[in-house]
Amino acid sequence: MFLYELAVLGEPSPEQIEELELCISNAIAEFDFKLGEEVSWSVKPEIFEPSKVSASAAVFYGSENASVFNVQRLIDQNIPILPIVSDFPNVDLEIPICLRFLNCISYEKSGIERITTSFLECVGLLPKQRKVFISYRRSESRQAALQLFEALSARHFDVFLDSHGIPPAEDFQSNLWQQLCESDVLLMLDTQSYFDSRWTYQEYGRTQSKNIPILRIGWPDVTRSDRTKTARNYELQEDDIDQHGNLCDTSIERICEVLEVERSKGYAVRSSLMLNKLREQLKTIDASILGLGYQHSISIRLPNQIDLTAFPVIGVPNAKTLQNADEIASSKPFAIIYDCIGIQTEYQKHIDWLNCNFESARWIQIDKTSWELPAWEIKTNERDILIS
């Protein structure tokens, strides 16, 4: 049985099919998945009928004569469809009426990286959250930071920039670390004195601590530090920056493309690290993993044969996390596993409140999993005795 089912509909060219298949294959390989094994891949099928127990999505390449057979049925079943148009002025010509209520992607404007990540977001392999933290020295790269803030925001990233992201009268530093914990990638503008500031120094180090991927943008006159050897590197040339500190359009475009890929890879790496931590915790109490489910859910069996579903969270969990987990678990007991490092005290109170007020769910810090799950056994047994 497939965990995920993907279909390519409409009228893609052979080159577009090949390009998309390669990019999807590379992206899911980061999760140790393969097309045809964990993920099904159907190209222009006569009928696309995904299983009700799998996560599924379709991409629709528009054209003047694209077939819409099967499309309305998928819409009625609430299966996500990602419409792709050659360019936005051609929407009425290429996208059928039944799909025009959906926001589409321009092949010309967005490129294959954005199409790939959007497709994986539709099926739940990547989160819809797209949060970037820009780390920089105001005295050296403020203008470039503002340019990237605007460019990434236009590409539907939620961008944190210290001068824009924290409301008045709020605890600046506490909010800063919370924003960092919620981010999918750190965009480091590596100028001459980047590591001379205690704030950027801490931002970089704490990003490493959280295993958040880092994209280093190296200024032409800066020698790369040994500290940044694990970061993805993008070196600027002299003609990429003007005398006022502005980046050229070509560099901005390329940085956005690289960031798209790094976000996807980084999420996969963090998911793998979280899974390995969970395995180690379960091993200490003789619990076992029965299998993986869609949207990264994990089936666990405790030593007393109680089964539950765990949902490891990358970043900071919230009420939406609870809703998604509850829908997938289908009223069965489940645990939301998260890393508490860096979370604000006030926000941790919110998580504790959720933990106390929803009986079917437990919120468990990853490093306390082996401590908390045996208590779940006792609580479950006591409840069973009371019911019987």
C-alpha positions as CSV (number, residue, x, y, z in Angstrom):
1,M,0.0,0.0,0.0
2,F,1.3,3.4,-0.9
3,L,1.7,6.2,1.7
4,Y,1.2,8.9,-0.9
5,E,-0.3,8.9,-4.4
6,L,0.6,11.5,-7.0
7,A,-0.9,12.1,-10.5
8,V,0.1,14.3,-13.4
9,L,-3.0,15.5,-15.4
10,G,-3.7,17.9,-18.2
11,E,-1.3,18.3,-21.1
12,P,2.3,18.4,-19.9
13,S,5.1,18.1,-22.5
14,P,7.4,15.1,-22.4
15,E,10.1,17.4,-21.1
16,Q,7.9,18.8,-18.3
17,I,7.0,15.2,-17.2
18,E,10.6,14.2,-17.1
19,E,11.7,17.4,-15.3
20,L,8.9,17.0,-12.6
21,E,9.5,13.3,-12.1
22,L,13.2,13.9,-11.5
23,C,12.6,16.7,-9.1
24,I,10.0,14.8,-7.2
25,S,12.2,11.7,-7.0
26,N,15.1,13.8,-5.6
27,A,12.9,15.5,-3.1
28,I,11.3,12.3,-1.7
29,A,14.7,10.5,-1.6
30,E,15.5,12.9,1.3
31,F,12.8,11.0,3.2
32,D,14.1,7.6,2.0
33,F,11.0,7.2,-0.2
34,K,11.0,6.1,-3.9
35,L,8.4,6.5,-6.7
36,G,6.7,3.3,-7.2
37,E,7.3,2.1,-3.6
38,E,6.1,4.5,-0.9
39,V,4.9,7.0,-3.4
40,S,2.8,6.1,-6.5
41,W,3.3,8.0,-9.7
42,S,0.6,8.2,-12.4
43,V,1.2,10.2,-15.6
44,K,-2.0,11.1,-17.5
45,P,-4.0,8.1,-16.2
46,E,-7.4,7.4,-17.7
47,I,-8.8,7.4,-14.2
48,F,-7.0,8.5,-11.0
49,E,-8.6,6.7,-8.1
50,P,-6.4,7.1,-5.0
51,S,-7.0,5.0,-2.0
52,K,-8.9,6.6,0.8
53,V,-6.2,5.6,3.3
54,S,-3.4,7.3,1.4
55,A,-2.6,11.0,1.1
56,S,-3.1,12.0,-2.6
57,A,-2.8,15.0,-4.9
58,A,-2.7,15.9,-8.6
59,V,-0.9,18.5,-10.7
60,F,-2.7,19.8,-13.7
61,Y,-0.7,21.2,-16.6
62,G,-3.0,23.6,-18.5
63,S,-3.3,24.0,-22.2
64,E,-5.9,25.0,-24.8
65,N,-6.9,21.3,-25.3
66,A,-6.2,19.8,-21.9
67,S,-8.6,17.0,-21.0
68,V,-10.7,17.6,-17.8
69,F,-11.9,14.0,-17.6
70,N,-11.7,12.8,-14.0
71,V,-11.0,16.3,-12.7
72,Q,-14.5,17.2,-11.3
73,R,-14.6,13.9,-9.4
74,L,-11.3,14.7,-7.7
75,I,-12.6,18.1,-6.8
76,D,-15.8,16.5,-5.3
77,Q,-13.6,14.2,-3.3
78,N,-11.5,17.1,-2.0
79,I,-8.3,15.8,-3.5
80,P,-5.9,18.7,-3.9
81,I,-5.2,19.7,-7.5
82,L,-2.4,22.1,-8.3
83,P,-3.1,23.9,-11.6
84,I,-0.1,25.0,-13.7
85,V,-0.3,27.7,-16.4
86,S,2.5,28.7,-18.8
87,D,2.1,32.3,-17.6
88,F,-0.6,34.2,-15.7
89,P,-2.0,36.1,-18.7
90,N,-3.0,32.7,-20.2
91,V,-5.1,31.4,-17.3
92,D,-8.5,31.8,-19.1
93,L,-7.0,30.1,-22.2
94,E,-5.2,27.2,-20.5
95,I,-7.0,26.4,-17.2
96,P,-10.5,24.9,-17.5
97,I,-13.4,26.7,-15.8
98,C,-13.8,23.9,-13.1
99,L,-10.2,24.7,-11.8
100,R,-10.2,28.4,-12.0
101,F,-11.3,28.8,-8.4
102,L,-7.9,27.4,-7.4
103,N,-4.8,29.5,-7.2
104,C,-2.5,28.4,-9.9
105,I,1.3,28.5,-10.4
106,S,3.0,30.0,-13.4
107,Y,5.6,27.7,-15.0
108,E,7.4,30.7,-16.4
109,K,7.5,32.7,-13.1
110,S,7.8,30.0,-10.5
111,G,10.0,27.4,-12.0
112,I,10.3,23.7,-11.3
113,E,11.6,24.0,-7.7
114,R,8.5,25.9,-6.6
115,I,6.2,23.5,-8.5
116,T,7.8,20.5,-6.8
117,T,7.6,21.9,-3.3
118,S,4.0,23.1,-3.8
119,F,3.0,19.6,-5.1
120,L,4.6,18.0,-2.0
121,E,2.8,20.5,0.3
122,C,-0.5,19.5,-1.3
123,V,0.1,15.9,-0.4
124,G,1.4,16.6,3.1
125,L,5.0,15.5,2.6
126,L,6.1,19.1,3.2
127,P,4.3,21.5,5.5
128,K,2.4,24.4,4.1
129,Q,4.3,26.7,6.5
130,R,7.2,28.4,4.6
131,K,9.0,30.4,7.2
132,V,12.4,32.0,6.7
133,F,14.5,33.8,9.3
134,I,16.9,36.5,7.9
135,S,20.0,36.8,10.0
136,Y,22.2,39.9,9.2
137,R,24.1,42.9,10.4
138,R,22.0,46.1,9.9
139,S,25.1,48.2,9.5
140,E,26.4,46.1,6.6
141,S,23.5,44.4,4.8
142,R,20.2,46.1,5.7
143,Q,19.4,47.0,2.1
144,A,19.9,43.5,0.8
145,A,17.9,42.1,3.7
146,L,15.0,44.3,2.8
147,Q,15.2,43.2,-0.8
148,L,15.2,39.6,0.1
149,F,12.3,40.2,2.6
150,E,10.2,41.6,-0.3
151,A,11.2,38.9,-2.9
152,L,10.6,36.0,-0.6
153,S,7.3,37.4,0.7
154,A,6.2,37.7,-2.9
155,R,7.0,33.9,-3.3
156,H,4.6,33.1,-0.4
157,F,7.3,32.7,2.3
158,D,6.6,33.9,5.8
159,V,9.7,36.0,6.3
160,F,11.0,37.1,9.7
161,L,13.1,40.3,9.6
162,D,13.8,41.8,13.0
163,S,12.8,45.3,11.9
164,H,9.4,44.1,10.7
165,G,8.4,41.0,12.8
166,I,8.1,42.0,16.4
167,P,5.3,44.3,17.7
168,P,5.9,47.3,20.0
169,A,6.1,46.6,23.7
170,E,6.9,42.9,23.2
171,D,10.0,41.2,24.7
172,F,12.3,41.6,21.7
173,Q,14.8,38.8,22.4
174,S,12.2,36.3,23.6
175,N,10.2,36.8,20.5
176,L,13.3,36.6,18.4
177,W,14.1,33.1,19.6
178,Q,10.5,32.0,19.3
179,Q,10.6,33.1,15.6
180,L,13.8,31.3,15.1
181,C,12.4,28.0,16.5
182,E,9.4,28.3,14.1
183,S,11.5,28.8,11.0
184,D,12.2,26.3,8.3
185,V,15.5,27.8,7.2
186,L,17.9,30.5,8.2
187,L,19.1,32.9,5.5
188,M,22.5,34.1,6.7
189,L,23.9,37.3,5.1
190,D,27.6,36.8,5.8
191,T,29.2,40.2,5.7
192,Q,32.6,41.2,7.1
193,S,31.6,41.5,10.8
194,Y,28.7,39.0,10.9
195,F,30.2,36.9,13.8
196,D,31.4,40.0,15.7
197,S,27.8,40.7,16.8
198,R,26.7,38.7,19.8
199,W,23.1,38.6,18.4
200,T,24.0,37.2,15.0
201,Y,26.6,34.9,16.7
202,Q,23.8,33.5,18.8
203,E,21.3,33.3,16.0
204,Y,23.7,31.1,14.0
205,G,24.6,28.9,16.9
206,R,21.1,28.4,18.0
207,T,20.0,27.6,14.5
208,Q,22.6,24.8,14.5
209,S,21.3,23.6,17.8
210,K,17.8,23.2,16.4
211,N,19.1,21.5,13.2
212,I,17.5,24.2,11.1
213,P,19.1,24.4,7.6
214,I,21.3,27.4,6.9
215,L,21.8,29.1,3.5
216,R,24.9,31.3,3.7
217,I,25.0,34.2,1.3
218,G,28.7,35.2,1.2
219,W,29.7,38.7,0.4
220,P,32.5,39.1,-2.1
221,D,35.1,40.4,0.4
222,V,34.4,37.8,3.1
223,T,36.4,34.6,3.6
224,R,34.2,31.7,4.6
225,S,34.5,30.8,8.2
226,D,35.0,27.2,9.3
227,R,31.9,27.6,11.3
228,T,29.8,27.7,8.2
229,K,31.2,24.6,6.5
230,T,27.9,22.7,7.1
231,A,25.8,25.5,5.6
232,R,24.7,25.5,2.0
233,N,26.8,28.2,0.4
234,Y,26.0,30.8,-2.2
235,E,28.9,33.2,-3.0
236,L,28.1,36.7,-4.4
237,Q,30.4,38.2,-7.0
238,E,31.5,41.9,-7.2
239,D,28.9,42.8,-9.8
240,D,26.0,41.2,-7.8
241,I,26.0,44.2,-5.4
242,D,25.9,47.8,-6.3
243,Q,27.6,50.7,-4.4
244,H,24.5,51.2,-2.3
245,G,24.3,47.6,-1.1
246,N,21.5,46.5,-3.4
247,L,21.5,43.0,-4.8
248,C,21.0,42.6,-8.6
249,D,17.7,40.9,-9.7
250,T,19.5,37.8,-11.0
251,S,21.1,37.1,-7.6
252,I,17.8,37.6,-5.8
253,E,16.1,35.2,-8.1
254,R,18.8,32.6,-7.7
255,I,18.9,32.9,-3.9
256,C,15.1,32.3,-3.8
257,E,15.5,29.2,-6.0
258,V,18.3,27.8,-3.8
259,L,16.3,28.6,-0.6
260,E,13.3,26.6,-2.0
261,V,15.5,23.5,-2.4
262,E,17.2,23.9,1.0
263,R,13.9,24.2,2.8
264,S,12.7,20.9,1.3
265,K,16.0,19.1,2.1
266,G,16.3,20.6,5.5
267,Y,12.8,19.5,6.5
268,A,13.5,15.9,5.4
269,V,16.8,15.9,7.4
270,R,15.0,17.2,10.5
271,S,12.3,14.6,10.2
272,S,14.8,11.9,10.0
273,L,16.7,13.2,13.1
274,M,13.4,13.4,15.0
275,L,12.5,9.8,14.0
276,N,15.9,8.5,15.2
277,K,15.6,10.3,18.5
278,L,12.1,8.8,18.9
279,R,13.5,5.3,18.1
280,E,16.2,5.6,20.8
281,Q,13.6,6.8,23.4
282,L,11.2,3.9,22.5
283,K,14.1,1.3,22.7
284,T,14.7,2.2,26.4
285,I,11.2,1.2,27.4
286,D,10.9,-1.8,25.0
287,A,8.2,-0.1,22.9
288,S,8.3,-0.6,19.1
289,I,7.5,1.2,15.9
290,L,5.0,-0.7,13.8
291,G,5.1,1.5,10.7
292,L,5.1,4.9,9.2
293,G,1.9,6.6,8.0
294,Y,1.1,9.6,5.9
295,Q,1.9,13.2,7.0
296,H,4.8,11.6,8.9
297,S,2.6,9.8,11.5
298,I,4.2,6.8,13.3
299,S,2.3,3.8,14.7
300,I,3.7,2.7,18.1
301,R,3.1,-0.3,20.3
302,L,3.8,0.0,24.0
303,P,5.0,-3.0,26.0
304,N,1.4,-3.7,27.4
305,Q,0.2,-4.0,23.7
306,I,-1.5,-0.6,23.7
307,D,-1.2,0.9,20.2
308,L,-1.1,4.7,19.6
309,T,-0.1,7.1,16.8
310,A,2.7,9.6,17.3
311,F,3.1,12.8,15.3
312,P,6.6,14.2,15.5
313,V,6.5,18.0,14.9
314,I,9.2,19.9,13.1
315,G,9.3,23.4,14.6
316,V,6.7,24.6,17.1
317,P,3.4,22.8,17.5
318,N,0.1,24.6,17.7
319,A,-3.7,24.1,17.8
320,K,-3.6,23.4,14.0
321,T,-1.1,20.6,14.7
322,L,-3.7,19.1,17.2
323,Q,-6.5,19.3,14.6
324,N,-4.5,17.6,11.9
325,A,-3.4,14.8,14.2
326,D,-6.9,14.3,15.6
327,E,-8.3,13.9,12.0
328,I,-5.6,11.4,11.0
329,A,-5.8,9.4,14.3
330,S,-9.6,9.0,13.9
331,S,-10.5,9.2,17.6
332,K,-7.7,6.8,18.6
333,P,-5.1,7.9,21.2
334,F,-2.2,9.9,19.8
335,A,0.8,11.8,20.9
336,I,2.3,15.0,19.6
337,I,6.1,14.8,19.9
338,Y,8.0,18.1,19.9
339,D,11.3,19.7,20.8
340,C,10.8,22.3,23.5
341,I,14.2,24.0,23.2
342,G,13.8,27.7,22.5
343,I,10.0,27.8,23.0
344,Q,8.8,30.9,25.0
345,T,7.6,30.3,28.5
346,E,4.2,31.8,27.6
347,Y,3.9,29.6,24.5
348,Q,4.8,26.5,26.6
349,K,1.8,27.4,28.8
350,H,-0.4,27.3,25.8
351,I,0.9,23.8,24.9
352,D,0.4,22.7,28.5
353,W,-3.2,24.0,28.3
354,L,-3.9,22.0,25.2
355,N,-2.4,19.0,26.9
356,C,-4.7,19.3,29.8
357,N,-7.9,19.9,27.9
358,F,-7.9,17.3,25.1
359,E,-8.0,13.8,26.6
360,S,-7.3,11.8,23.4
361,A,-4.0,13.6,22.9
362,R,-0.7,13.9,24.8
363,W,1.9,16.6,24.1
364,I,5.3,15.0,24.8
365,Q,8.8,16.6,24.6
366,I,11.0,14.4,22.5
367,D,13.6,14.0,25.3
368,K,10.9,12.9,27.8
369,T,9.2,10.3,25.5
370,S,10.5,7.3,27.4
371,W,9.5,8.9,30.7
372,E,6.0,10.0,29.6
373,L,4.8,6.9,27.7
374,P,4.8,4.5,30.6
375,A,2.5,7.0,32.4
376,W,0.2,6.8,29.4
377,E,0.0,3.0,30.0
378,I,-1.2,3.6,33.6
379,K,-3.7,6.3,32.7
380,T,-5.1,4.1,29.9
381,N,-5.4,1.1,32.1
382,E,-7.1,3.1,34.9
383,R,-9.6,4.5,32.4
384,D,-10.3,1.0,31.0
385,I,-10.9,-0.3,34.5
386,L,-13.3,2.6,35.3
387,I,-15.2,2.0,32.0
388,S,-15.5,-1.7,32.6
